């Protein structure tokens, strides 16, 4: 029976370890930018609620429409996201 021995020199081992560290750090930085849920109510100038208003995350196609009471809930990719509110009527 032949046994194969895998050997690595120090430089190859360092390169492998460095690569694993870079991947782990990248994964941690991505998880640090967690999505957030934003909930609110859209009101007109007189304080009345506004149903049917579009609330969209700027630069995306992700959006929701306010309910009959002007309420909305949307999940944004991170806390730096900008909401764009629009109403035709």
C-alpha positions as CSV (number, residue, x, y, z in Angstrom):
1,X,0.0,0.0,0.0
2,X,1.4,3.4,-1.0
3,X,0.9,6.3,1.3
4,X,1.0,9.8,-0.2
5,X,2.4,12.5,2.0
6,X,1.3,16.0,1.4
7,X,4.0,18.5,2.3
8,X,3.9,22.3,2.2
9,X,6.8,24.6,2.5
10,X,6.5,27.6,4.9
11,X,5.7,30.1,2.2
12,X,2.8,28.0,0.8
13,X,1.4,27.6,4.3
14,X,1.7,31.3,5.0
15,X,-0.1,32.1,1.8
16,X,-2.9,29.6,2.6
17,X,-3.3,31.1,6.1
18,X,-3.3,34.6,4.8
19,X,-5.9,33.7,2.2
20,X,-8.2,32.2,4.9
21,X,-7.8,35.3,7.0
22,X,-8.7,37.6,4.2
23,X,-11.8,35.6,3.4
24,X,-12.9,35.6,7.1
25,X,-12.3,39.4,7.4
26,X,-14.3,40.0,4.2
27,X,-17.2,37.9,5.6
28,X,-17.2,39.8,8.9
29,X,-17.3,43.1,7.1
30,X,-20.2,42.0,5.0
31,X,-22.1,40.8,8.1
32,X,-21.4,44.1,9.8
33,X,-23.6,45.9,7.3
34,X,-26.8,44.2,8.4
35,X,-30.1,45.1,6.9
36,X,-32.5,47.1,9.0
37,X,-36.3,47.3,9.1
38,X,-37.8,50.8,8.8
39,X,-41.4,51.4,9.8
40,X,-43.2,54.7,9.6
41,X,-46.3,56.7,8.7
42,X,-46.6,59.2,5.8
43,X,-48.7,62.3,6.7
44,X,-49.8,65.3,4.6
45,X,-49.2,68.9,5.6
46,X,-52.3,68.9,7.8
47,X,-51.3,65.7,9.7
48,X,-53.6,63.4,7.8
49,X,-52.4,60.0,6.8
50,X,-51.6,59.3,3.2
51,X,-52.5,55.8,1.7
52,X,-51.0,54.7,-1.6
53,X,-47.6,56.6,-1.2
54,X,-44.6,54.9,-2.8
55,X,-41.6,54.4,-0.5
56,X,-38.5,53.2,-2.4
57,X,-34.8,52.6,-1.4
58,X,-32.8,55.1,-3.5
59,X,-30.9,53.4,-6.3
60,X,-32.8,50.2,-6.1
61,X,-36.2,48.8,-7.2
62,X,-37.0,47.8,-3.7
63,X,-40.1,49.6,-2.5
64,X,-43.5,49.4,-0.7
65,X,-46.8,51.3,-0.8
66,X,-48.3,52.7,2.3
67,X,-51.5,51.0,3.6
68,X,-54.9,52.7,4.2
69,X,-53.5,54.3,7.3
70,X,-50.4,55.7,5.7
71,X,-48.2,53.1,7.4
72,X,-45.2,51.3,5.7
73,X,-42.5,48.8,6.6
74,X,-39.5,48.3,4.4
75,X,-36.2,46.4,4.8
76,X,-33.2,48.5,3.9
77,X,-29.7,47.0,3.2
78,X,-28.1,49.2,5.9
79,X,-28.5,52.3,8.0
80,X,-27.0,54.5,5.3
81,X,-29.8,53.7,2.9
82,X,-32.0,56.7,1.7
83,X,-35.7,56.4,1.3
84,X,-37.5,58.2,-1.5
85,X,-41.1,59.0,-0.9
86,X,-43.4,59.8,-3.9
87,X,-47.1,60.3,-4.4
88,X,-49.1,60.9,-7.6
89,X,-52.5,62.4,-6.9
